[in-house]
C-alpha cells in the first residue's frame, strides 16, 4: 500500500513539475505579432495628369482633364523673337486636337524679361494677334534656381532639363510621362516635332 502511495505521489509531483515548466515556457514566449506587410516593390510613379495649375483666367485646372491625351507644354512670351510660334502652335493644335493633342501655354518672364504683361494683357495679346484657342495658364517660373518654380516645370524638367529660352517644348505621352523635349528653334511646323507628336498619338 505504501508503495502505491509513493508511486501516486511521484506521478503527482511529476505532473506538477510539467505544468510549471509549461507555464514558464508560455510566459517566456513573446506574444505573436502580425508580420508587417511588405512594401510595394515600386513607388507610384507621378504622372503629369496628377498636377494642376491656375489658368490665365485665375481658375484651378486639374490636368486629370487631359488624361489619355498627348500634351505639348510650351513656355511662351509676347515680346520674343520666337513669339510668332504662337501662330504655328495654334495651327498645330487645330490639326491634331481631334486626334488627341492638347497644347498648354505657360507664359514666363524668365528669359530676357520678354513677358512683362499681366494675365489679362497676355490673354488679349494671344487672342487678338494669333487667335490662340488652346489652353493658356498664368505666368510661371520655369527654373529651379528661381524661388517658386512651377510644379509643372519641376515635373517636366526632371528628365530633359530646363528650358533654355522661350518656346521650349515638352512632349508628354498618353501615359503622363515626358517623352521628348525640343528647344525654341524647333518650330511647331518642324517635321521633327510633327513626327514625334504623330508617334505619341498612335
C-alpha positions in Angstrom: 0.0 0.0 0.0 2.8 2.3 0.9 4.5 1.6 -2.4 1.3 2.6 -4.4 1.0 5.8 -2.3 4.6 6.6 -3.1 4.0 6.0 -6.8 1.0 8.2 -6.9 2.8 10.9 -5.0 5.7 10.7 -7.5 3.3 10.9 -10.5 1.5 13.9 -9.0 4.8 15.6 -8.3 5.9 14.9 -12.0 2.6 16.3 -13.3 3.1 19.4 -11.2 6.6 19.9 -12.4 5.5 19.5 -16.1 2.7 22.0 -15.5 5.1 24.6 -14.0 7.6 24.1 -16.9 4.8 24.5 -19.5 3.5 27.7 -17.8 7.0 29.1 -17.6 7.5 28.4 -21.3 4.3 30.1 -22.2 5.2 33.2 -20.2 8.6 33.3 -21.8 7.3 33.1 -25.3 6.7 36.6 -26.7 3.2 37.4 -27.9 2.9 36.7 -31.6 2.6 39.8 -33.8 1.5 40.1 -37.3 4.3 40.4 -39.8 4.4 43.8 -41.4 3.2 43.9 -44.9 5.9 44.0 -47.5 6.3 47.4 -49.0 5.3 47.8 -52.6 8.2 46.9 -54.8 7.8 50.2 -56.6 6.6 53.6 -55.6 3.8 55.1 -57.6 5.3 57.0 -60.5 4.0 60.5 -60.6 2.1 61.4 -63.8 1.7 64.8 -65.4 -2.0 64.2 -65.0 -1.7 64.4 -61.2 -0.8 68.1 -61.4 -2.9 71.2 -61.6 -2.3 74.9 -62.4 -4.0 78.2 -62.5 -5.5 79.1 -65.8 -5.0 82.6 -67.3 -8.5 83.4 -66.0 -7.4 82.5 -62.5 -9.2 79.2 -62.2 -7.6 76.0 -60.9 -7.4 73.4 -63.7 -6.7 69.8 -62.9 -4.6 68.1 -65.5 -6.7 64.9 -65.0 -9.0 66.5 -67.5 -6.2 65.8 -70.1 -5.7 62.2 -69.0 -5.1 59.9 -72.0 -4.2 62.8 -74.3 -0.8 63.8 -75.8 0.2 67.1 -74.3 2.7 69.7 -75.6 3.8 72.1 -72.8 5.3 75.4 -74.0 6.7 78.3 -72.1 5.6 81.4 -74.0 6.4 85.1 -74.2 4.8 88.1 -76.0 8.0 90.1 -76.9 10.3 87.4 -78.1 11.8 86.7 -81.5 10.0 83.3 -81.3 6.6 84.8 -80.4 5.3 84.2 -84.0 5.4 80.5 -83.0 2.0 81.2 -81.3 0.6 81.0 -84.8 2.2 77.7 -85.6 1.2 76.3 -82.3 -2.4 77.2 -82.9 -2.3 75.6 -86.4 -0.8 72.5 -84.8 -3.5 72.4 -82.2 -6.3 72.7 -84.7 -4.8 70.0 -86.9 -4.3 67.4 -84.2 -6.8 68.2 -81.4 -9.4 65.8 -82.7 -6.7 63.1 -82.7 -5.9 63.7 -79.0 -3.4 66.5 -78.9 -3.7 69.4 -76.4 -1.2 72.3 -76.2 -0.7 74.1 -72.9 0.8 77.5 -72.9 2.7 78.8 -69.8 3.7 82.4 -70.1 7.0 83.2 -68.4 9.2 86.2 -67.8 12.3 84.1 -67.1 14.1 84.8 -70.4 15.0 88.3 -71.3 12.1 89.7 -69.3 10.1 89.2 -72.6 6.7 88.5 -70.9 6.1 91.6 -68.7 2.3 91.7 -69.1 -0.3 90.6 -66.6 -2.8 87.7 -67.3 -5.4 89.9 -69.0 -2.8 91.6 -71.2 -1.3 88.3 -72.2 -4.7 86.8 -72.9 -5.7 89.8 -75.1 -2.5 89.7 -77.0 -2.7 85.9 -77.7 -6.3 86.2 -78.8 -6.1 89.4 -80.9 -2.7 88.7 -82.6 -2.8 84.9 -83.1 -6.3 83.7 -82.4 -5.0 81.3 -79.7 -7.7 78.8 -78.6 -5.5 76.2 -76.8 -5.4 76.5 -73.0 -3.3 79.2 -71.6 -2.2 79.5 -68.0 -0.9 82.1 -65.5 2.7 83.3 -65.7 5.1 80.8 -64.1 8.7 80.4 -63.2 10.4 77.6 -65.1 13.8 77.4 -63.4 14.7 75.5 -60.2 17.1 78.3 -59.2 14.3 80.8 -59.1 12.1 80.8 -56.0 8.7 79.5 -56.7 9.4 77.2 -59.6 6.1 75.9 -61.0 5.3 72.3 -60.1 4.6 71.8 -63.7 8.1 72.7 -64.7 9.6 70.8 -61.8 8.0 67.7 -63.3 8.7 68.3 -67.0 12.3 69.3 -66.5 13.3 66.4 -64.3 14.3 64.2 -67.2 15.1 66.6 -70.0 16.4 69.7 -68.3 15.2 73.2 -68.0 14.2 75.5 -70.9 17.0 77.4 -72.5 14.7 80.2 -73.8 11.1 81.0 -74.6 9.0 78.5 -76.6 10.9 75.4 -75.3 8.6 72.4 -75.8 8.0 69.3 -73.8 6.0 66.4 -75.3 4.1 64.3 -72.9 2.6 60.9 -73.8 -0.8 59.5 -73.1 0.7 57.8 -70.0 1.5 61.2 -68.5 5.3 60.9 -68.8 7.6 63.2 -70.7 8.7 61.6 -74.0 10.9 64.3 -75.5 11.9 68.0 -75.4 12.5 70.4 -78.2 14.4 73.7 -78.0 12.9 77.0 -79.1 14.4 76.8 -82.6 12.3 73.7 -83.3 9.2 75.4 -84.8 5.7 74.0 -84.4 5.7 73.1 -88.2 9.0 71.3 -87.9 8.9 67.7 -89.3 10.8 66.6 -86.3 8.2 67.8 -83.9 5.3 66.7 -86.0 6.7 63.2 -86.3 7.2 62.9 -82.5 3.6 64.1 -82.0 2.2 61.6 -84.5 4.2 58.8 -82.9 2.8 59.7 -79.5 -0.7 59.8 -80.8 -0.6 56.2 -82.1 
